[in-house]
Amino acid sequence: MKTVLEVFDVDMKIGDTVKIKVFIEPEADRFAINLGKDDFDLALHLNPRFDDDEDGQVIVFNSKEDGEWYTEQREDSVLFEKGEYYKFCITFLEEKFEIKLADYVLEFPNRSSMDIITFLSVQGDVRVKSLKFD
């Protein structure tokens, strides 16, 4: 996937929230929002896919340590539309990540027990319209 945005030296601590507004390209296949220490150590990999080989339209969650992926977690109840804007409010909590969308709240465990996030990236078939840390 192409990298759309990469931010280093992020200073997200437990309780902080990042708000990311994206426009999903009309011909999108997939995109990803990643939070962690770097591209080899990700506490959160949020990867909406429009035509997954196994599940069709699905959100794949995962985490990575030392470049090795953990087991995927899949969520198929949230559907995104191509050619639309979406706002992701991701709150970094001690035990989990809470991802708020307009009509849904999703959760993914903080498997690696990270206590600080220093890296954020957005990849794939989207354009980032805004980024804000709270």
N, CA, C and O atoms as CSV, one atom per row, in Angstrom:
chain,resi,resn,atom,element,x,y,z
A,1,MET,N,N,0.841,-1.190,0.000
A,1,MET,CA,C,0.000,0.000,0.000
A,1,MET,C,C,0.878,1.242,0.000
A,1,MET,O,O,1.928,1.282,0.641
A,2,LYS,N,N,0.434,2.238,-0.721
A,2,LYS,CA,C,1.191,3.486,-0.750
A,2,LYS,C,C,1.003,4.227,0.587
A,2,LYS,O,O,-0.062,4.158,1.201
A,3,THR,N,N,2.030,4.917,1.013
A,3,THR,CA,C,1.957,5.714,2.231
A,3,THR,C,C,1.424,7.088,1.883
A,3,THR,O,O,1.971,7.781,1.026
A,4,VAL,N,N,0.348,7.477,2.557
A,4,VAL,CA,C,-0.294,8.759,2.321
A,4,VAL,C,C,0.222,9.800,3.310
A,4,VAL,O,O,0.432,10.960,2.956
A,5,LEU,N,N,0.422,9.369,4.556
A,5,LEU,CA,C,0.880,10.262,5.620
A,5,LEU,C,C,1.696,9.448,6.601
A,5,LEU,O,O,1.325,8.328,6.951
A,6,GLU,N,N,2.816,10.016,7.047
A,6,GLU,CA,C,3.659,9.365,8.038
A,6,GLU,C,C,4.123,10.439,9.006
A,6,GLU,O,O,4.694,11.448,8.591
A,7,VAL,N,N,3.882,10.227,10.298
A,7,VAL,CA,C,4.264,11.203,11.309
A,7,VAL,C,C,5.126,10.496,12.348
A,7,VAL,O,O,4.715,9.505,12.950
A,8,PHE,N,N,6.323,11.024,12.544
A,8,PHE,CA,C,7.242,10.493,13.554
A,8,PHE,C,C,7.266,11.450,14.742
A,8,PHE,O,O,6.814,12.589,14.624
A,9,ASP,N,N,7.774,11.013,15.856
A,9,ASP,CA,C,7.870,11.825,17.076
A,9,ASP,C,C,6.505,12.273,17.575
A,9,ASP,O,O,6.366,13.344,18.164
A,10,VAL,N,N,5.491,11.431,17.330
A,10,VAL,CA,C,4.171,11.657,17.919
A,10,VAL,C,C,4.331,11.433,19.415
A,10,VAL,O,O,5.135,10.600,19.833
A,11,ASP,N,N,3.589,12.151,20.208
A,11,ASP,CA,C,3.683,12.009,21.666
A,11,ASP,C,C,2.303,11.698,22.240
A,11,ASP,O,O,1.743,12.484,23.005
A,12,MET,N,N,1.763,10.535,21.857
A,12,MET,CA,C,0.458,10.105,22.378
A,12,MET,C,C,0.672,9.292,23.636
A,12,MET,O,O,1.427,8.320,23.650
A,13,LYS,N,N,-0.003,9.705,24.689
A,13,LYS,CA,C,0.062,8.988,25.959
A,13,LYS,C,C,-1.303,8.367,26.246
A,13,LYS,O,O,-2.289,8.679,25.579
A,14,ILE,N,N,-1.351,7.503,27.225
A,14,ILE,CA,C,-2.602,6.873,27.655
A,14,ILE,C,C,-3.639,7.971,27.906
A,14,ILE,O,O,-3.375,8.933,28.627
A,15,GLY,N,N,-4.809,7.817,27.308
A,15,GLY,CA,C,-5.890,8.790,27.456
A,15,GLY,C,C,-5.985,9.788,26.321
A,15,GLY,O,O,-6.992,10.486,26.202
A,16,ASP,N,N,-4.959,9.875,25.480
A,16,ASP,CA,C,-4.970,10.810,24.353
A,16,ASP,C,C,-5.800,10.256,23.192
A,16,ASP,O,O,-5.989,9.048,23.054
A,17,THR,N,N,-6.285,11.185,22.367
A,17,THR,CA,C,-7.097,10.834,21.198
A,17,THR,C,C,-6.516,11.492,19.956
A,17,THR,O,O,-6.055,12.633,20.003
A,18,VAL,N,N,-6.542,10.766,18.851
A,18,VAL,CA,C,-6.198,11.335,17.553
A,18,VAL,C,C,-7.454,11.269,16.696
A,18,VAL,O,O,-8.161,10.262,16.675
A,19,LYS,N,N,-7.715,12.366,15.989
A,19,LYS,CA,C,-8.862,12.445,15.090
A,19,LYS,C,C,-8.330,12.560,13.674
A,19,LYS,O,O,-7.562,13.467,13.353
A,20,ILE,N,N,-8.752,11.628,12.836
A,20,ILE,CA,C,-8.286,11.585,11.460
A,20,ILE,C,C,-9.505,11.572,10.545
A,20,ILE,O,O,-10.346,10.676,10.626
A,21,LYS,N,N,-9.589,12.570,9.679
A,21,LYS,CA,C,-10.665,12.608,8.695
A,21,LYS,C,C,-10.065,12.251,7.344
A,21,LYS,O,O,-9.078,12.844,6.910
A,22,VAL,N,N,-10.679,11.270,6.688
A,22,VAL,CA,C,-10.167,10.813,5.395
A,22,VAL,C,C,-11.273,10.828,4.348
A,22,VAL,O,O,-12.459,10.733,4.662
A,23,PHE,N,N,-10.852,10.949,3.115
A,23,PHE,CA,C,-11.736,10.773,1.969
A,23,PHE,C,C,-11.320,9.470,1.309
A,23,PHE,O,O,-10.162,9.307,0.924
A,24,ILE,N,N,-12.260,8.542,1.177
A,24,ILE,CA,C,-11.975,7.255,0.551
A,24,ILE,C,C,-12.115,7.412,-0.960
A,24,ILE,O,O,-13.166,7.810,-1.463
A,25,GLU,N,N,-11.046,7.095,-1.666
A,25,GLU,CA,C,-11.032,7.232,-3.118
A,25,GLU,C,C,-12.171,6.415,-3.752
A,25,GLU,O,O,-12.514,5.348,-3.243
A,26,PRO,N,N,-12.753,6.901,-4.845
A,26,PRO,CA,C,-13.864,6.192,-5.498
A,26,PRO,C,C,-13.520,4.772,-5.966
A,26,PRO,O,O,-14.401,3.915,-6.031
A,27,GLU,N,N,-12.270,4.524,-6.285
A,27,GLU,CA,C,-11.844,3.191,-6.740
A,27,GLU,C,C,-11.056,2.446,-5.675
A,27,GLU,O,O,-10.257,1.568,-6.001
A,28,ALA,N,N,-11.267,2.781,-4.411
A,28,ALA,CA,C,-10.476,2.229,-3.305
A,28,ALA,C,C,-10.599,0.716,-3.199
A,28,ALA,O,O,-11.657,0.137,-3.444
A,29,ASP,N,N,-9.485,0.095,-2.827
A,29,ASP,CA,C,-9.443,-1.332,-2.526
A,29,ASP,C,C,-9.311,-1.533,-1.016
A,29,ASP,O,O,-9.981,-2.384,-0.432
A,30,ARG,N,N,-8.427,-0.730,-0.386
A,30,ARG,CA,C,-8.198,-0.822,1.055
A,30,ARG,C,C,-7.384,0.382,1.518
A,30,ARG,O,O,-6.770,1.090,0.718
A,31,PHE,N,N,-7.397,0.592,2.830
A,31,PHE,CA,C,-6.534,1.593,3.437
A,31,PHE,C,C,-6.225,1.162,4.860
A,31,PHE,O,O,-6.846,0.236,5.382
A,32,ALA,N,N,-5.263,1.834,5.489
A,32,ALA,CA,C,-4.863,1.455,6.845
A,32,ALA,C,C,-4.472,2.687,7.643
A,32,ALA,O,O,-3.912,3.647,7.115
A,33,ILE,N,N,-4.786,2.629,8.934
A,33,ILE,CA,C,-4.318,3.607,9.912
A,33,ILE,C,C,-3.495,2.821,10.923
A,33,ILE,O,O,-3.974,1.846,11.501
A,34,ASN,N,N,-2.248,3.251,11.134
A,34,ASN,CA,C,-1.317,2.543,12.009
A,34,ASN,C,C,-0.839,3.444,13.136
A,34,ASN,O,O,-0.524,4.612,12.912
A,35,LEU,N,N,-0.784,2.903,14.345
A,35,LEU,CA,C,-0.234,3.598,15.506
A,35,LEU,C,C,0.743,2.674,16.208
A,35,LEU,O,O,0.456,1.493,16.402
A,36,GLY,N,N,1.906,3.210,16.594
A,36,GLY,CA,C,2.884,2.391,17.303
A,36,GLY,C,C,4.175,3.142,17.544
A,36,GLY,O,O,4.186,4.359,17.732
A,37,LYS,N,N,5.276,2.381,17.535
A,37,LYS,CA,C,6.610,2.967,17.721
A,37,LYS,C,C,7.252,3.281,16.375
A,37,LYS,O,O,7.958,4.278,16.226
A,38,ASP,N,N,6.998,2.421,15.407
A,38,ASP,CA,C,7.500,2.569,14.040
A,38,ASP,C,C,6.767,1.544,13.188
A,38,ASP,O,O,5.831,0.905,13.667
A,39,ASP,N,N,7.171,1.376,11.947
A,39,ASP,CA,C,6.474,0.456,11.054
A,39,ASP,C,C,6.673,-1.013,11.435
A,39,ASP,O,O,5.949,-1.878,10.942
A,40,PHE,N,N,7.652,-1.308,12.311
A,40,PHE,CA,C,7.925,-2.682,12.730
A,40,PHE,C,C,7.261,-3.035,14.061
A,40,PHE,O,O,7.139,-4.212,14.399
A,41,ASP,N,N,6.836,-2.032,14.809
A,41,ASP,CA,C,6.164,-2.233,16.098
A,41,ASP,C,C,4.898,-1.395,16.125
A,41,ASP,O,O,4.921,-0.213,16.470
A,42,LEU,N,N,3.785,-2.034,15.753
A,42,LEU,CA,C,2.494,-1.353,15.687
A,42,LEU,C,C,1.566,-1.892,16.763
A,42,LEU,O,O,1.343,-3.099,16.853
A,43,ALA,N,N,1.032,-1.004,17.569
A,43,ALA,CA,C,0.046,-1.402,18.569
A,43,ALA,C,C,-1.328,-1.527,17.929
A,43,ALA,O,O,-2.142,-2.349,18.350
A,44,LEU,N,N,-1.586,-0.703,16.900
A,44,LEU,CA,C,-2.867,-0.745,16.206
A,44,LEU,C,C,-2.650,-0.645,14.698
A,44,LEU,O,O,-2.022,0.291,14.202
A,45,HIS,N,N,-3.179,-1.622,13.993
A,45,HIS,CA,C,-3.252,-1.614,12.530
A,45,HIS,C,C,-4.732,-1.765,12.211
A,45,HIS,O,O,-5.303,-2.841,12.390
A,46,LEU,N,N,-5.350,-0.697,11.744
A,46,LEU,CA,C,-6.767,-0.680,11.401
A,46,LEU,C,C,-6.847,-0.652,9.880
A,46,LEU,O,O,-6.416,0.319,9.260
A,47,ASN,N,N,-7.396,-1.711,9.266
A,47,ASN,CA,C,-7.270,-1.910,7.829
A,47,ASN,C,C,-8.621,-2.254,7.180
A,47,ASN,O,O,-8.922,-3.429,6.971
A,48,PRO,N,N,-9.445,-1.224,6.858
A,48,PRO,CA,C,-10.686,-1.493,6.117
A,48,PRO,C,C,-10.370,-1.980,4.703
A,48,PRO,O,O,-9.544,-1.400,3.998
A,49,ARG,N,N,-11.046,-3.055,4.309
A,49,ARG,CA,C,-10.866,-3.647,2.979
A,49,ARG,C,C,-12.227,-3.733,2.300
A,49,ARG,O,O,-13.227,-4.075,2.931
A,50,PHE,N,N,-12.254,-3.423,1.019
A,50,PHE,CA,C,-13.510,-3.434,0.278
A,50,PHE,C,C,-13.785,-4.750,-0.434
A,50,PHE,O,O,-14.936,-5.063,-0.737
A,51,ASP,N,N,-12.738,-5.522,-0.703
A,51,ASP,CA,C,-12.932,-6.779,-1.414
A,51,ASP,C,C,-11.912,-7.803,-0.933
A,51,ASP,O,O,-11.072,-8.263,-1.706
A,52,ASP,N,N,-11.990,-8.157,0.344
A,52,ASP,CA,C,-11.089,-9.132,0.940
A,52,ASP,C,C,-11.377,-10.522,0.374
A,52,ASP,O,O,-12.537,-10.866,0.151
A,53,ASP,N,N,-10.343,-11.320,0.140
A,53,ASP,CA,C,-10.504,-12.663,-0.421
A,53,ASP,C,C,-11.399,-13.554,0.440
A,53,ASP,O,O,-12.141,-14.382,-0.089
A,54,GLU,N,N,-11.333,-13.389,1.764
A,54,GLU,CA,C,-12.102,-14.241,2.673
A,54,GLU,C,C,-13.488,-13.685,2.986
A,54,GLU,O,O,-14.475,-14.420,2.962
A,55,ASP,N,N,-13.563,-12.380,3.282
A,55,ASP,CA,C,-14.786,-11.821,3.868
A,55,ASP,C,C,-15.437,-10.701,3.077
A,55,ASP,O,O,-16.394,-10.101,3.567
A,56,GLY,N,N,-14.966,-10.394,1.889
A,56,GLY,CA,C,-15.561,-9.279,1.157
A,56,GLY,C,C,-15.203,-7.967,1.833
A,56,GLY,O,O,-14.023,-7.663,2.008
A,57,GLN,N,N,-16.217,-7.179,2.220
A,57,GLN,CA,C,-15.946,-5.919,2.913
A,57,GLN,C,C,-15.790,-6.197,4.402
A,57,GLN,O,O,-16.687,-6.746,5.042
A,58,VAL,N,N,-14.645,-5.813,4.942
A,58,VAL,CA,C,-14.299,-6.146,6.319
A,58,VAL,C,C,-13.273,-5.143,6.842
A,58,VAL,O,O,-12.540,-4.532,6.065
A,59,ILE,N,N,-13.227,-4.979,8.165
A,59,ILE,CA,C,-12.134,-4.241,8.801
A,59,ILE,C,C,-11.247,-5.274,9.466
A,59,ILE,O,O,-11.711,-6.068,10.284
A,60,VAL,N,N,-9.974,-5.263,9.115
A,60,VAL,CA,C,-9.002,-6.152,9.735
A,60,VAL,C,C,-8.203,-5.339,10.741
A,60,VAL,O,O,-7.621,-4.310,10.400
A,61,PHE,N,N,-8.179,-5.807,11.981
A,61,PHE,CA,C,-7.358,-5.218,13.034
A,61,PHE,C,C,-6.193,-6.155,13.287
A,61,PHE,O,O,-6.331,-7.375,13.200
A,62,ASN,N,N,-5.037,-5.570,13.604
A,62,ASN,CA,C,-3.899,-6.393,13.965
A,62,ASN,C,C,-2.885,-5.534,14.712
A,62,ASN,O,O,-3.063,-4.326,14.870
A,63,SER,N,N,-1.827,-6.181,15.162
A,63,SER,CA,C,-0.684,-5.495,15.758
A,63,SER,C,C,0.563,-6.251,15.328
A,63,SER,O,O,0.501,-7.403,14.898
A,64,LYS,N,N,1.692,-5.576,15.456
A,64,LYS,CA,C,2.949,-6.137,14.960
A,64,LYS,C,C,4.043,-5.842,15.976
A,64,LYS,O,O,4.121,-4.740,16.519
A,65,GLU,N,N,4.887,-6.840,16.226
A,65,GLU,CA,C,6.033,-6.658,17.120
A,65,GLU,C,C,7.280,-7.194,16.436
A,65,GLU,O,O,7.301,-8.334,15.971
A,66,ASP,N,N,8.322,-6.366,16.378
A,66,ASP,CA,C,9.574,-6.721,15.704
A,66,ASP,C,C,9.323,-7.226,14.277
A,66,ASP,O,O,9.979,-8.159,13.816
A,67,GLY,N,N,8.365,-6.596,13.587
A,67,GLY,CA,C,8.078,-6.938,12.209
A,67,GLY,C,C,7.200,-8.161,12.012
A,67,GLY,O,O,6.892,-8.519,10.876
A,68,GLU,N,N,6.789,-8.814,13.100
A,68,GLU,CA,C,5.957,-10.020,13.021
A,68,GLU,C,C,4.514,-9.699,13.393
A,68,GLU,O,O,4.248,-9.139,14.457
A,69,TRP,N,N,3.577,-10.060,12.502
A,69,TRP,CA,C,2.161,-9.820,12.759
A,69,TRP,C,C,1.609,-10.808,13.771
A,69,TRP,O,O,2.015,-11.970,13.809
A,70,TYR,N,N,0.687,-10.337,14.583
A,70,TYR,CA,C,-0.089,-11.191,15.479
A,70,TYR,C,C,-1.261,-11.777,14.678
A,70,TYR,O,O,-1.288,-11.666,13.452
A,71,THR,N,N,-2.214,-12.390,15.357
A,71,THR,CA,C,-3.417,-12.934,14.719
A,71,THR,C,C,-4.396,-11.810,14.415
A,71,THR,O,O,-4.634,-10.939,15.252
A,72,GLU,N,N,-4.960,-11.835,13.214
A,72,GLU,CA,C,-5.921,-10.811,12.808
A,72,GLU,C,C,-7.219,-10.924,13.598
A,72,GLU,O,O,-7.639,-12.009,14.001
A,73,GLN,N,N,-7.832,-9.779,13.804
A,73,GLN,CA,C,-9.196,-9.706,14.338
A,73,GLN,C,C,-10.029,-9.048,13.250
A,73,GLN,O,O,-9.636,-8.010,12.719
A,74,ARG,N,N,-11.176,-9.634,12.906
A,74,ARG,CA,C,-11.989,-9.139,11.792
A,74,ARG,C,C,-13.343,-8.653,12.280
A,74,ARG,O,O,-13.967,-9.263,13.148
A,75,GLU,N,N,-13.783,-7.542,11.704
A,75,GLU,CA,C,-15.069,-6.923,12.043
A,75,GLU,C,C,-15.790,-6.635,10.739
A,75,GLU,O,O,-15.318,-5.837,9.929
A,76,ASP,N,N,-16.937,-7.282,10.530
A,76,ASP,CA,C,-17.633,-7.097,9.259
A,76,ASP,C,C,-18.947,-6.333,9.377
A,76,ASP,O,O,-19.699,-6.255,8.406
A,77,SER,N,N,-19.235,-5.774,10.533
A,77,SER,CA,C,-20.509,-5.061,10.700
A,77,SER,C,C,-20.440,-3.594,10.284
A,77,SER,O,O,-21.480,-2.960,10.102
A,78,VAL,N,N,-19.245,-3.047,10.132
A,78,VAL,CA,C,-19.091,-1.646,9.752
A,78,VAL,C,C,-18.804,-1.574,8.253
A,78,VAL,O,O,-17.836,-2.159,7.766
A,79,LEU,N,N,-19.642,-0.864,7.544
A,79,LEU,CA,C,-19.467,-0.752,6.102
A,79,LEU,C,C,-19.115,0.678,5.729
A,79,LEU,O,O,-19.752,1.626,6.186
A,80,PHE,N,N,-18.112,0.820,4.908
A,80,PHE,CA,C,-17.693,2.115,4.400
A,80,PHE,C,C,-18.111,2.232,2.945
A,80,PHE,O,O,-18.240,1.233,2.238
A,81,GLU,N,N,-18.319,3.463,2.511
A,81,GLU,CA,C,-18.668,3.725,1.117
A,81,GLU,C,C,-17.495,4.419,0.436
A,81,GLU,O,O,-16.898,5.342,0.990
A,82,LYS,N,N,-17.180,3.974,-0.746
A,82,LYS,CA,C,-16.146,4.628,-1.542
A,82,LYS,C,C,-16.653,6.010,-1.953
A,82,LYS,O,O,-17.850,6.209,-2.161
A,83,GLY,N,N,-15.714,6.967,-2.068
A,83,GLY,CA,C,-16.084,8.314,-2.479
A,83,GLY,C,C,-16.720,9.136,-1.367
A,83,GLY,O,O,-17.361,10.151,-1.639
A,84,GLU,N,N,-16.550,8.709,-0.110
A,84,GLU,CA,C,-17.145,9.410,1.038
A,84,GLU,C,C,-16.069,9.802,2.039
A,84,GLU,O,O,-14.955,9.279,2.019
A,85,TYR,N,N,-16.433,10.746,2.924
A,85,TYR,CA,C,-15.570,11.190,4.014
A,85,TYR,C,C,-15.924,10.426,5.285
A,85,TYR,O,O,-17.092,10.136,5.540
A,86,TYR,N,N,-14.899,10.101,6.086
A,86,TYR,CA,C,-15.105,9.447,7.377
A,86,TYR,C,C,-14.137,10.037,8.395
A,86,TYR,O,O,-12.993,10.362,8.078
A,87,LYS,N,N,-14.623,10.165,9.621
A,87,LYS,CA,C,-13.793,10.657,10.722
A,87,LYS,C,C,-13.591,9.527,11.718
A,87,LYS,O,O,-14.551,8.935,12.213
A,88,PHE,N,N,-12.325,9.239,12.003
A,88,PHE,CA,C,-11.938,8.231,12.973
A,88,PHE,C,C,-11.418,8.957,14.215
A,88,PHE,O,O,-10.466,9.732,14.122
A,89,CYS,N,N,-12.025,8.717,15.363
A,89,CYS,CA,C,-11.542,9.249,16.642
A,89,CYS,C,C,-10.982,8.064,17.412
A,89,CYS,O,O,-11.734,7.227,17.911
A,90,ILE,N,N,-9.665,7.996,17.507
A,90,ILE,CA,C,-9.001,6.844,18.117
A,90,ILE,C,C,-8.425,7.265,19.460
A,90,ILE,O,O,-7.517,8.093,19.526
A,91,THR,N,N,-8.965,6.683,20.534
A,91,THR,CA,C,-8.498,6.977,21.883
A,91,THR,C,C,-7.597,5.837,22.346
A,91,THR,O,O,-7.951,4.661,22.272
A,92,PHE,N,N,-6.433,6.226,22.820
A,92,PHE,CA,C,-5.396,5.302,23.274
A,92,PHE,C,C,-5.589,5.084,24.771
A,92,PHE,O,O,-5.335,5.983,25.572
A,93,LEU,N,N,-6.036,3.896,25.143
A,93,LEU,CA,C,-6.250,3.557,26.550
A,93,LEU,C,C,-5.250,2.487,26.970
A,93,LEU,O,O,-4.632,1.843,26.122
A,94,GLU,N,N,-5.093,2.299,28.261
A,94,GLU,CA,C,-4.099,1.360,28.763
A,94,GLU,C,C,-4.333,-0.064,28.250
A,94,GLU,O,O,-3.388,-0.747,27.857
A,95,GLU,N,N,-5.579,-0.504,28.256
A,95,GLU,CA,C,-5.914,-1.875,27.882
A,95,GLU,C,C,-6.355,-2.038,26.428
A,95,GLU,O,O,-6.351,-3.149,25.898
A,96,LYS,N,N,-6.744,-0.907,25.769
A,96,LYS,CA,C,-7.337,-1.033,24.444
A,96,LYS,C,C,-7.284,0.279,23.682
A,96,LYS,O,O,-6.926,1.324,24.226
A,97,PHE,N,N,-7.648,0.199,22.419
A,97,PHE,CA,C,-7.894,1.364,21.578
A,97,PHE,C,C,-9.395,1.428,21.361
A,97,PHE,O,O,-10.032,0.417,21.064
A,98,GLU,N,N,-9.948,2.603,21.507
A,98,GLU,CA,C,-11.365,2.813,21.250
A,98,GLU,C,C,-11.471,3.649,19.978
A,98,GLU,O,O,-10.961,4.767,19.920
A,99,ILE,N,N,-12.133,3.102,18.965
A,99,ILE,CA,C,-12.241,3.762,17.667
A,99,ILE,C,C,-13.694,4.179,17.472
A,99,ILE,O,O,-14.574,3.333,17.314
A,100,LYS,N,N,-13.940,5.487,17.483
A,100,LYS,CA,C,-15.292,6.010,17.312
A,100,LYS,C,C,-15.473,6.497,15.886
A,100,LYS,O,O,-14.668,7.265,15.360
A,101,LEU,N,N,-16.553,6.028,15.275
A,101,LEU,CA,C,-16.998,6.499,13.977
A,101,LEU,C,C,-18.346,7.175,14.203
A,101,LEU,O,O,-18.835,7.203,15.332
A,102,ALA,N,N,-18.944,7.711,13.172
A,102,ALA,CA,C,-20.217,8.414,13.329
A,102,ALA,C,C,-21.279,7.538,13.992
A,102,ALA,O,O,-22.001,8.005,14.874
A,103,ASP,N,N,-21.383,6.273,13.578
A,103,ASP,CA,C,-22.451,5.397,14.070
A,103,ASP,C,C,-21.968,4.167,14.824
A,103,ASP,O,O,-22.780,3.334,15.226
A,104,TYR,N,N,-20.675,4.041,15.020
A,104,TYR,CA,C,-20.119,2.838,15.632
A,104,TYR,C,C,-19.018,3.190,16.610
A,104,TYR,O,O,-18.383,4.239,16.511
A,105,VAL,N,N,-18.806,2.289,17.555
A,105,VAL,CA,C,-17.623,2.330,18.402
A,105,VAL,C,C,-17.008,0.938,18.341
A,105,VAL,O,O,-17.670,-0.058,18.636
A,106,LEU,N,N,-15.747,0.879,17.960
A,106,LEU,CA,C,-15.020,-0.380,17.865
A,106,LEU,C,C,-13.902,-0.380,18.893
A,106,LEU,O,O,-13.436,0.679,19.313
A,107,GLU,N,N,-13.477,-1.561,19.292
A,107,GLU,CA,C,-12.371,-1.672,20.244
A,107,GLU,C,C,-11.371,-2.699,19.752
A,107,GLU,O,O,-11.724,-3.685,19.105
A,108,PHE,N,N,-10.108,-2.441,20.076
A,108,PHE,CA,C,-9.037,-3.384,19.780
A,108,PHE,C,C,-8.069,-3.363,20.951
A,108,PHE,O,O,-7.672,-2.286,21.394
A,109,PRO,N,N,-7.674,-4.533,21.468
A,109,PRO,CA,C,-6.803,-4.559,22.650
A,109,PRO,C,C,-5.406,-3.989,22.385
A,109,PRO,O,O,-4.871,-4.091,21.281
A,110,ASN,N,N,-4.843,-3.395,23.417
A,110,ASN,CA,C,-3.449,-2.940,23.379
A,110,ASN,C,C,-2.592,-4.160,23.713
A,110,ASN,O,O,-2.103,-4.300,24.834
A,111,ARG,N,N,-2.419,-5.032,22.735
A,111,ARG,CA,C,-1.767,-6.331,22.938
A,111,ARG,C,C,-0.340,-6.220,23.451
A,111,ARG,O,O,0.103,-7.035,24.260
A,112,SER,N,N,0.370,-5.214,22.979
A,112,SER,CA,C,1.783,-5.078,23.340
A,112,SER,C,C,1.987,-4.237,24.596
A,112,SER,O,O,3.122,-4.008,25.015
A,113,SER,N,N,0.893,-3.779,25.195
A,113,SER,CA,C,0.943,-2.947,26.411
A,113,SER,C,C,1.792,-1.696,26.230
A,113,SER,O,O,2.448,-1.249,27.170
A,114,MET,N,N,1.783,-1.129,25.028
A,114,MET,CA,C,2.502,0.131,24.802
A,114,MET,C,C,1.909,1.197,25.699
A,114,MET,O,O,0.703,1.222,25.944
A,115,ASP,N,N,2.769,2.079,26.185
A,115,ASP,CA,C,2.279,3.172,27.027
A,115,ASP,C,C,2.525,4.534,26.389
A,115,ASP,O,O,2.152,5.566,26.945
A,116,ILE,N,N,3.156,4.528,25.218
A,116,ILE,CA,C,3.352,5.754,24.454
A,116,ILE,C,C,3.385,5.395,22.964
A,116,ILE,O,O,3.979,4.398,22.556
A,117,ILE,N,N,2.736,6.229,22.180
A,117,ILE,CA,C,2.721,6.062,20.726
A,117,ILE,C,C,3.591,7.163,20.139
A,117,ILE,O,O,3.396,8.340,20.442
A,118,THR,N,N,4.555,6.784,19.299
A,118,THR,CA,C,5.468,7.769,18.710
A,118,THR,C,C,5.383,7.820,17.190
A,118,THR,O,O,6.082,8.610,16.555
A,119,PHE,N,N,4.522,6.974,16.597
A,119,PHE,CA,C,4.454,6.849,15.140
A,119,PHE,C,C,3.003,6.709,14.702
A,119,PHE,O,O,2.223,5.981,15.316
A,120,LEU,N,N,2.656,7.413,13.638
A,120,LEU,CA,C,1.332,7.298,13.025
A,120,LEU,C,C,1.521,7.275,11.520
A,120,LEU,O,O,2.302,8.053,10.974
A,121,SER,N,N,0.805,6.381,10.848
A,121,SER,CA,C,0.820,6.405,9.389
A,121,SER,C,C,-0.572,6.103,8.856
A,121,SER,O,O,-1.371,5.411,9.488
A,122,VAL,N,N,-0.834,6.642,7.679
A,122,VAL,CA,C,-2.050,6.350,6.928
A,122,VAL,C,C,-1.581,5.884,5.560
A,122,VAL,O,O,-0.757,6.530,4.913
A,123,GLN,N,N,-2.122,4.749,5.131
A,123,GLN,CA,C,-1.701,4.155,3.873
A,123,GLN,C,C,-2.917,3.785,3.027
A,123,GLN,O,O,-4.024,3.637,3.544
A,124,GLY,N,N,-2.701,3.640,1.747
A,124,GLY,CA,C,-3.725,3.095,0.869
A,124,GLY,C,C,-4.489,4.117,0.063
A,124,GLY,O,O,-3.973,5.177,-0.293
A,125,ASP,N,N,-5.738,3.769,-0.218
A,125,ASP,CA,C,-6.559,4.502,-1.174
A,125,ASP,C,C,-7.435,5.568,-0.507
A,125,ASP,O,O,-8.656,5.573,-0.664
A,126,VAL,N,N,-6.793,6.461,0.232
A,126,VAL,CA,C,-7.491,7.561,0.900
A,126,VAL,C,C,-6.672,8.835,0.781
A,126,VAL,O,O,-5.478,8.810,0.483
A,127,ARG,N,N,-7.352,9.951,1.025
A,127,ARG,CA,C,-6.683,11.243,1.185
A,127,ARG,C,C,-6.991,11.732,2.588
A,127,ARG,O,O,-8.145,11.718,3.017
A,128,VAL,N,N,-5.964,12.162,3.303
A,128,VAL,CA,C,-6.160,12.694,4.648
A,128,VAL,C,C,-6.598,14.145,4.526
A,128,VAL,O,O,-5.908,14.966,3.923
A,129,LYS,N,N,-7.755,14.450,5.107
A,129,LYS,CA,C,-8.302,15.813,5.055
A,129,LYS,C,C,-7.954,16.607,6.305
A,129,LYS,O,O,-7.777,17.824,6.240
A,130,SER,N,N,-7.856,15.915,7.461
A,130,SER,CA,C,-7.439,16.599,8.689
A,130,SER,C,C,-6.890,15.588,9.687
A,130,SER,O,O,-7.215,14.401,9.656
A,131,LEU,N,N,-6.048,16.103,10.570
A,131,LEU,CA,C,-5.414,15.314,11.608
A,131,LEU,C,C,-5.293,16.192,12.829
A,131,LEU,O,O,-4.748,17.294,12.752
A,132,LYS,N,N,-5.798,15.716,13.968
A,132,LYS,CA,C,-5.757,16.511,15.194
A,132,LYS,C,C,-5.522,15.591,16.380
A,132,LYS,O,O,-6.137,14.531,16.492
A,133,PHE,N,N,-4.618,16.012,17.267
A,133,PHE,CA,C,-4.354,15.267,18.495
A,133,PHE,C,C,-5.005,16.014,19.658
A,133,PHE,O,O,-4.855,17.229,19.787
A,134,ASP,N,N,-5.724,15.282,20.497
A,134,ASP,CA,C,-6.333,15.847,21.713
A,134,ASP,C,C,-5.794,15.156,22.937
A,134,ASP,O,O,-6.183,15.489,24.056
